[in-house]
Amino acid sequence: MTKFDEATQAIRVDDGTYDVCIDPGYAIGGPLNGGYLMAVILRAAVDASPFDHPVSTTAQFLKAPAPGPAQVKVEPLKAGRTAAFARATLVQDGVAQIESLITTATLNDVGPIYAEKSAHDMPALEDCVKLPDPKPESGMTLSAQMELLFDPPTIGWLTGNPTGRPESRAYFRMAEPQDPDPYVLALAVDALPPVVFSAGARGWAPTVDLTWHLRALPAPGWLTLLGSGRLISDGWFDEEVEVRDSAGRLVAQARQLARVGRG
Amino acid sequence: MTKFDEATQAIRVDDGTYDVCIDPGYAIGGPLNGGYLMAVILRAAVDASPFDHPVSTTAQFLKAPAPGPAQVKVEPLKAGRTAAFARATLVQDGVAQIESLITTATLNDVGPIYAEKSAHDMPALEDCVKLPDPKPESGMTLSAQMELLFDPPTIGWLTGNPTGRPESRAYFRMAEPQDPDPYVLALAVDALPPVVFSAGARGWAPTVDLTWHLRALPAPGWLTLLGSGRLISDGWFDEEVEVRDSAGRLVAQARQLARVGRG
């Protein structure tokens, strides 16, 4: 069992109730990463489902849970022949923290009927760059769990040269030996710095809700995260993340609605 | 009150319960259009919210409700200073038909900080084409409620010339005099023929879940619906719909996960 598997473990207490322990190692400053928290919820939801894979997940981030014990409550809504629907709620100290709707199904490894190519050609791995290590006092413990190698212009904001467009692109893998799976993908779809940084915005950019679709089971190796946005207006922005596996296949698609930080 | 306003009316019975009447005029063959059903749910959810607009909606289509009386149950989850979260369920004869998570907020008419242009230039309105009127026995009553003028290649599938890519693009307005509003947008994001028809697929393509974001309040006039998909695989496809208003502004973004029809 990897560290990530352990940090996302959900132990069945009874029909519909799972004990989890939120790990402080996935924090982005104070709050915990939303993708990590989704992975925790999905462990419980998939365990409670007759199917193997979370093909669709929508999460509303009501509150910011703290590290430590919590529970996932799973309410099955309907199970059909190809898919099952459930509601899952992350609860801490009796208070709902994240509300989610999850559709599960079992994906098969078949060739696609139609597959659109990636809209962005990434530079080679060796031409991509890391972010500087965060200061220990920043509370960015998430950085130690994963490796991100960025398409250089998309982190130009760090040195005062934002591209002027909401975008962020990077290669991604876990820091420990761990092949990507649907739970790693849940982390990956929310792992990039907010795309608005590249458009000149700064500060904490809280996710309000996030929906992602698992489209295929990822091959071992690096993932590619392609992040973009279409509109920044009235304090809101959209962040779209497309995830490709090492074979170039589309494995996940996500869109989140988030608030522009005041910073 | 327009016919659409009436068909989507939600009458408050008590805290969290609304009576609705599902109108047979929004059917696509047997089942009712998912966008219409979302509009009904949103009427109740917005009425129960301290805010004015449904900025994010995710719906899981558990069952196909029948025309006639139904109820929307709204469960508020959290209300903050800028947004409120709620769960809303469409119930008929005591059985949940559609489960949804809705985020409400109040959008202001401000200029955007960043706005990406549309990825597709549409032909002029006069160069776009209607679908032939459906046969009365088809049960496609939805067609009479709205006008769709298609970018001609994207309905080439109708005459045996699919483009080979999942795509569908059209101008949209209600058939009766009715300016677009968030409820019309809920209908619009699910109003196109399935994008997979253009990739050669046929038959009923049921939506499993759909998420859409309201990004701005639409100007009066025609809407433009730009539909596309990235992957058709293992019986699943994604349908992305971007909605622009008559001023060219991005007003809604949607993605649904659906099943490829056997037909």
Interface residues (C-beta under 8 A of the other chain):
Chain A: V55 S56 T58 Q60 L62 K63 L77 K78 T82 A83 F85 R87 A96 E99 S100 L101 T103 A105 L107 N108 V110 G111 P112 I113 Y114 A115 E116 G164 R165 P166 A199 A201 V208 D209 T211 H213 R215 A216 G229 R230 L231 I232 S233 D234 G235 W236 F237 D238 E242 L250 Q253 R255 L257 R259 V260
Chain B: V55 S56 T58 Q60 L62 K63 L77 K78 T82 A83 F85 R87 A96 E99 S100 L101 T103 A105 L107 N108 V110 G111 P112 I113 Y114 A115 E116 G164 R165 P166 A199 A201 V208 D209 T211 H213 R215 A216 G229 R230 L231 I232 S233 D234 G235 W236 F237 D238 E242 L250 Q253 R255 L257 R259 V260
